[in-house]
Amino acid sequence: MASQSLKLAIGSLVVGTIVLGLKYLAYWITGSVALYSDAVESIVNVVTAVVALVAVRIAAKPADANHPFGHHKVEYFSAVIEGVMIVVAALLIIHEAYGNFFDPRAFSAPVEGLAVNALASAINAVWCWLLITRGKRLRSPALAADGRHLLTDVVSSGGVVVGLGLAVMLQLPILDPALAVLVAVNILWSGWQVLKESTSGLMDEAVPDATLARIRLIISQHAGGALEAHDVRTRHAGKLTFIEFHLVVPGEMSVNQAHEICDRIEAALREDDEHSWITIHVEPENKAKHSGVVVL
């Protein structure tokens, strides 16, 4: 899986560079500030693709003495950097659009420029779909964040193409900077979503309620012989899901019997999610709380 993530990260860099070249060509042909905003966002795509590539390579490293739980969290740092870059790009676009509100530029070769931009958007659409679907399957926050950003780029590019087409037909050059501002606002929203999700991962956010309910159900179904499981806690780190809880067993139960129950639960949890990292603390029956997963 690590090699697949790495190939996708390299692919993002190649695709991002091609799309950047096409979008800058569209801006150079037309002189449109809205197409300039699209090109600026593509610069961010290339930079973040480089960051994602580095993050994926580091995340693929095995656990070591200094990082016994692995290097998976580095992908969240990549997503944070991407979110910041998106915000910076939006501010640059707003700055450029501001001047054009007072001095709108006439377009040159609008049809050719829009055609080139549409081609770049089509390439981005195919690649972002691939990144989002594969990123989720590989449980890579860096790739998934890159895909979501590209999706925003595709949507905003489509709006730019349609809007500029109307501006040319209606001979309203003021629509050009207005569209650029709309693109910037859309980019800002995308950056906020990426930052929000990545910081949640860095803060050890628990799994969703539905996933936690499934984990608790699996524990109760495969803990025959135990009395109770309580203090079930979870968190994410890249593709890993950390699960830990206390398992209460009868006081007279042998260590081997308790160990067999733990092995059974771990096997069931890993069958549900192969990337689970499970820690079980076995306790005698006087530690029961009767507020956890009762497995009697």
N, C-alpha and C positions, 0 to 999 in steps of 0.2 A: 504493500500500500504506500509505503514511503516513496518508492520509485515512481508510482503513479502521480502522487502529489507533486513531486519534483518536476516531472514531465509537464504537468499542467501549469506549474509556475513558470517554467521556461517558455511554454507556449503563450502564456499571458504577455510575457515581455516581447516576444516576436510579433504577436497580433497587435499589441499596443503601439509598437513602433510603426507598423504598417499603417494603422488607422491614423496615428498622429500625422504621418506624412501626407495622407490623403486629405485630412481636414485642414491642414495648413495650406495645402494647394488650393482648396476651395476658398479659403479666406484670401489668399494671394490673388486669385482670379477675380473675386468680387469686391474686396475691400469691405465686406460686411462685418460690423462689430459683433453681430449675433454669431456668425461663423467663427469669428475670433474667439468668442467665449467657448464654443464647441472645441476649438483647437487647444485652448488653455486646459480644459478639462482632460483632454487626451494626454497632455504633458503630465498631469497628475497620474493618469492611468499608467504611464510608463514608469514613473518614479515609484509608485506603489507596487507595481509588478516586480521591480527590483527588490523592494523591501520584503515582499511576500516570498520571493525566491530564497532570499537569505534566511527568512524565518522558517520556511519549510525544511531547508537543509539542516538548520540547527535543531529543529523539533524532531527530526529523524534520528538524531544521535541517541544511542542507548544510554540508560541510566549509568551513572558513575558514582564515585565516592562523594563528590561534592554535590551531586544532584541525584540522590537515590530514587526520587520519584520521576525521573526523566526530565526532558527539556521542553515539554509540550506547551507550557505557558508562554513561551516566546512568541507564539502565533498571536496571542492577544496584544502583545506590544506592537506587532506589525499592524494589527487592525487599528490601534490607537493612532499610530503614525499616519495611517491612511486617512483616518477621520480628520486629523489636523491639516493634512495636505488639501483635503477637499474644501475645508473652510477657507484656507489661504487662497485657493483658486477662485472661490466665489467672490472674495473681497477684491481680487485683481480684476475680475470681470465687471463688478459694479463700478470700480474706478474708471475703467475704460468706457463703460456705457454712459457715465455721468457727462463726460465731455461731449459725447455725440448727441445728447439730448438738445444741446444748444447749437450744434453745428452738424445736422444730419448729413451723411454722405450719400451721394448717388451711387447706385450699383453699376458695376461693369460685368458683362457676361454672366448675368444671374442664372440662366438656364444651365450653363456648363458647370458653374460652381455648385449649384444645388444638386446636380447629378453626381458629381464627385463626392459630395457630402453624404448623399443617400447611399452610395456604394459603401462608404466607410461605416455608416450606421448598420447596414445589413451584415457586414462582417462582425461588428460588435455584438449584434443581436444573437447570432449563432454561437459566438464564443461565450457570452455571458450565460446563455442557457446551459452550455456545457459545464461552466465553472460552478454554477449554483447547484446543478444536479449532482455532479461528481464531488463537489466540496462537501455537500451534506452527507453523501454516502461514505466519503473518506473521513468525515468528522474533522475537517480542517477549517478552523475559524478564519485563517488568513485567506484561503481560496474562496470561501463562502462570502467573506466581506468584499473581496475583489469582484466577485460575480454580482453582488447586489449593487455595488457602485457602478459597474458597467450597465446594469439594467436601468439605473437612473440616467446614465449617459444616453442610452438608446431612446428612452422616452423623451428626454429633453431635445435630442437631435431631431426626432420626428416632429416635435413641436416647432423647432426652428425652421425646418424645411417647409412645413405647411404655412407657417407665419410669414416667412420671407416670400413664398409664392404669392400670398395675398398682398403683401406690401408692393411687389412688382406689378401685379395686376391692377391694384387700386392707386398706384403711384403715391404711396405714403411712406417715405423713407424714415419717418419718425418711429415706425413700427420696429425698425432694426434695433435701436438701443433698448426699446421697451421689451423686446423678446430676450435680449441679452440679460436684462435684469431678472426676468422670469426664470431664465436658465440658472442664474446665480442663486435665486431663492430656492429652486429645486435642489441645487447642489448642496446648499446649506442644510436643508432638511435631511438629505442623504448622509452628510457628514455627521449630523447629530445622532442619527440612528446607529451608524457604525460605532461612534464613540460610546454611546449608551450600552450597546451589546458587549463591546470589548471590555469596558470597565467592569461590567457585571461579572465577566469571567475572571478578571484580575482580583475581584473582591470575593472569590469563592462562592458564587451564587449557587443555591441548591438546584437540583433538577426540577423540571416542571411538576406540578401537582399530579398530573396523570401518570408520569413516570414513577414518582414516589409511591403512588398507590399500587402500581404494578410490582414494584420492588417489595413492598410490604406483603402483598398477596403471595408472591413467590416464596418469601421467607416462611409465611404461615403454612404453606402447602408442603414444604420440604423439611420442616423442623420437627417431625414426629419424634417423640421421646423427650423433647425439651418442654419447658413450661411456659416460657415467655421470651419475647425479644423486645427490648426497649431502647430508647435514645438512638433511633435510626437517623443517621446524618449522611448527607450526600453533598458532593460538589463536583464541578467540572474543571478539567485542565486539558484543553485541546481535545483530542479524541478520547481521552480517558475519563471515566466516571468513577469517582471514589465513593465507596459505600462502607460505612462502619456502624456497628451496633453492638449492644450487649445481649448475650444469649444466656438465659437462666435455665439451669438444669437441676434435676433432683440431687440432693446432697450426697446420696449413696452411689451416684453414677460414676463409673470409672472414667479415667482420662481418655482411654481408647474409645469408649462409647461416645463421649462428648465430642471427640475429634471426628468421629465418623459422621455425626450430625452436621458439624461445621463443613466437612468436605462435601456432603450432600447439598447443603444450601449454596455453597460456593459454586458447585458445578451447575446448579439450576440458574443462578444469577448470571454466570458466564455464558450459558446457553442462550439466555435472553439478550445479553450484551457482551460480546467477546472482549470488549475493551474495559471491562469492570476491574477495579482494583479494590479488593474486599478485605476488611479487617474486622474480625469477630472477637469480642472479649467475653470469655465464658465466666459465669458467676453462679454461686450456689443459690438455692431456692429462697434463702432469707433475704436476698437482694431484689426479689420480685417487686415490681411497682404496680402491676395490673393496669397500667395505662399505656402500654405499648402494644405489640402484636402478640396476642394471647394465642398460644398454639396447643393448648391442652386438648 
